[in-house]
Amino acid sequence: MSDSASKSAKGVMPDTKALEEGPRRADGVSQLYEGNVFDATPEDRRQIGVVSASFLIFNRVIGTGIFATPSTILSLAGSVGLSLFMWVIGTVIAMAGTAVYLEWGTAIPKNGGEKNYLEYVFKKPKFLITCMYASYVMLLGWAASNSVVFGEYILNAADVEVDRWNQRGIGLACISAAFLIHAFALKWGLHLQNFLGVVKLVIIVFVVVCGFVALGGHMKIDNPPHNFRNAFEGTTDSGYGIVMSLYNVIWSFIGYSNANYALSETKNPTRTLKIAAPIAIGSVGVLYMLCNIAYFAAVPREQFLSSGQTVAAVFFGNMFGPRAEKVMSVFVALSAFGNVLSVIFSQGRIVQELGREGVLPLSKFFASNKPLNAPAAGLFEHYIVSIIILLAPPPGDAYNFLVNLISYPLAIINVFVSGGLVYVYFTHKTKFPDWNPGIRATLPVTIFFCLSNMYLVVAPYVPPSAGQSVYEELPYYLHCVVALGIFAAGGIYYLVWAVLLPRLGNYVLVKETVVDADGWSRSVISRLPLAEAEIRQAQWQQEQQHS
């Protein structure tokens, strides 16, 4: 058997111009292929400008992390000084990540985010990286964690004791509202996201101002805290504690790549991304540090550690009294809702992009924008998975498990995204000659981001010291094992769909890009009988020899 035939026998047709004839319309009219990435988008769908893109990032980043995680970070770090230093490190990593995703986004300005970047570099085995990434996207419900906090803060505002089901019932209502808004009223959903982004900004600025007031000693408590004296007293020497505290900081910064998921719907995407991302992340980094200083200025250490996910409400109670604590709980709940809106918006589009890639079952269904010109199928898939993840974990460990289950696989993805960019830097002249991003992260920044995420991938396997485990009942490594299992599920799907079934059925998978009647491009992966594939491959080789 010839070399080309042996490749075909593996179940995936090699990339050749004879078989990849370029994009065509659903009605059969061919279109030109420009560069490595083809994307057809109706111009009337480009509704996201600089302001909306900035708030898309701002809303995704500022969810409940800055209001809910400082207590966990202090507990793991052991001291106020190290806790603040973790926020500095997290800011630096987030800025490096922003630069990396800026380069990718300006080079490949289309919906899908990491999926496009991984496929651009890791082409072989064909479909493997896409299947593993699809498993990560389809099986994780990002919206669940902030819905948990939304429920907790609403109950705190109503002065109702939190239990497993009332908290999650309110969280379910939060996710449901976000899904319905983005599925049936896209334009109004964007306006609501922008409004809630402004509300968040006002809340955080107010917290910062109150922090300066607290430093002056003006509070509603009898014994003001002195957290900045001996700030590094009690610092942990546990590698596990340091890494898990950094995870919680990074969780609070997740979202710097959020605009990358909707670049097909962005006006002048390269210019918009170059302006929106640095503004959003730079302002968030400064506000986060000032906000933490404000908390430590007004909340005694013991009260800080016992506050759980409601440290922001405790802060306002100490500053203005019990009624203010309830009011603040409402505002933090609104912040959580804004984050859930932003998460569902972006994750629904990633699912849709995977549908357009053709690797999912019912790909045409997930790729469609019908009937309301929104990715309702992708939104619904993420909605269902988020509900399952919201209701499944035990009550005590639910929030921390969800945070870590999302942060850990994201660190793995970031290793490959940044490592892929390093590879592009060294080989673009020979393997990626069309590489022309609108902004460059630079090699040192990309390597720093890659190494940071490698550390975050490896370090959680180090056993925690006594009392340092982030979980009360669950094994400390559970989120790592579950995350690896999710990626493994994608690998198994690839082996069955792209290797085993084609061998048993004597066919190969052939991919082409079509533009549907709604004006959006998507990939169609069809089954070509092995004999016909070998004939086509031989014909193409003969044409190459005579040309």
Order of alpha helices (4+ residues) and beta strands (2+ residues): alpha-beta-alpha-alpha-alpha-alpha-alpha-alpha-alpha-alpha-alpha-alpha-alpha-alpha-alpha-alpha-alpha-alpha-alpha-alpha-alpha-alpha-beta-beta-alpha
